[in-house]
Amino acid sequence: MPAAGTSIEIHDAIPKCSEVTLLELVQTICDETSDDHEVVATVRHLLSSGQVRLCGNFRYADPSTFL
């Protein structure tokens, strides 16, 4: 969810697999924006929409517990 006036191509930046670690996801989004609110909103959107699934330590965690 880019902020007004910005355009972020997150889908192109995230690895082509649908499973990434939370760290990989956050780092990829941070490469595109320095706005912390935008990072959280984008992570929340990608996880809640099912576009991205987590693997690793947060694989079975409910995203609402850390977002």
Contact map, one row per residue, 1 for C-alpha under 8 A:
1110000000000000000000000000000000000100110010000000000000000000000
1111111100000000000000000000000000000100010000000000000000000000000
1111111000000000000000000000000000000100000000000000000000000000000
0111110000000000000000000000000000000000000000000000000000000000000
0111111000000000000000000000000000000000000000000000000000000000000
0111111100000000000000000000000000000000000000000000000000000000000
0110111110000000000000000000000000000000000000000000000000000000000
0100011111000000000000000000000110000000000000000000000000000000000
0000001111111000000000000000000000000000000000000000000000000000000
0000000111111100000000000001100100000000000000000000000000000000000
0000000011111100000000000000000000000000000000000000000000000000000
0000000011111110000000000000000000000000000000000000000000000000000
0000000011111110000000000001100000000000000000000000000000000000000
0000000001111111000000001001000000000000000000000000000000000000000
0000000000011111110100000000000000000000000000000000000000000000000
0000000000000111110000000000000000000000000000000000000000000000000
0000000000000011111100000000000000000000000000000000000000000000000
0000000000000011111100000000000000000000000000000011100000000000000
0000000000000000111110000000000000000000000000000001111000000000000
0000000000000010111111011000000000000000000000000001111100000000000
0000000000000000001111111000000000000000000000000000011111100000000
0000000000000000000111111100000000000000000000000000011101000000000
0000000000000000000011111110000000000000000000000000000000000000000
0000000000000000000111111111000000000000000000000000000000000000000
0000000000000100000111111111100000000000001000000000000000000000000
0000000000000000000001111111110000000010001000000000000000000000000
0000000000000000000000111111111000000000000000000000000000000000000
0000000001001100000000011111111100000000000000000000000000000000000
0000000001001000000000001111111110000010011000000000000000000000000
0000000000000000000000000111111111000010000000000000000000000000000
0000000000000000000000000011111111000000000000000000000000000000000
0000000101000000000000000001111111000000000000000000000000000000000
0000000100000000000000000000111111110110000000000000000000000000000
0000000000000000000000000000011111110010000000000000000000000000000
0000000000000000000000000000000011111110000000000000000000000000000
0000000000000000000000000000000011111111000000000000000000000000000
0000000000000000000000000000000000111111100000000000000000000000000
1110000000000000000000000000000010111111110000000000000000000000000
0000000000000000000000000100110011111111111000000000000000000000000
0000000000000000000000000000000000011111111100000000000000000000001
1000000000000000000000000000000000001111111110000000000000000000000
1100000000000000000000000000100000000111111111000000000000000000000
0000000000000000000000001100100000000011111111100000000000000000000
0000000000000000000000000000000000000001111111110000000000000010001
1000000000000000000000000000000000000000111111111000000000000000000
0000000000000000000000000000000000000000011111111111000000000000000
0000000000000000000000000000000000000000001111111111110000000010000
0000000000000000000000000000000000000000000111111110000000000010000
0000000000000000000000000000000000000000000011111111000000000000000
0000000000000000000000000000000000000000000001111111100000000000000
0000000000000000010000000000000000000000000001111111100000000000000
0000000000000000011100000000000000000000000001101111110000000000000
0000000000000000011100000000000000000000000000100111111000100000000
0000000000000000001111000000000000000000000000100001111101110000000
0000000000000000001111000000000000000000000000000000111111100000000
0000000000000000000111000000000000000000000000000000011111100000000
0000000000000000000010000000000000000000000000000000001111110000000
0000000000000000000011000000000000000000000000000000011111111000000
0000000000000000000010000000000000000000000000000000111111111000000
0000000000000000000000000000000000000000000000000000010011111100000
0000000000000000000000000000000000000000000000000000000001111110100
0000000000000000000000000000000000000000000000000000000000011111110
0000000000000000000000000000000000000000000100110000000000001111111
0000000000000000000000000000000000000000000000000000000000000111111
0000000000000000000000000000000000000000000000000000000000001111111
0000000000000000000000000000000000000000000000000000000000000111111
0000000000000000000000000000000000000001000100000000000000000011111
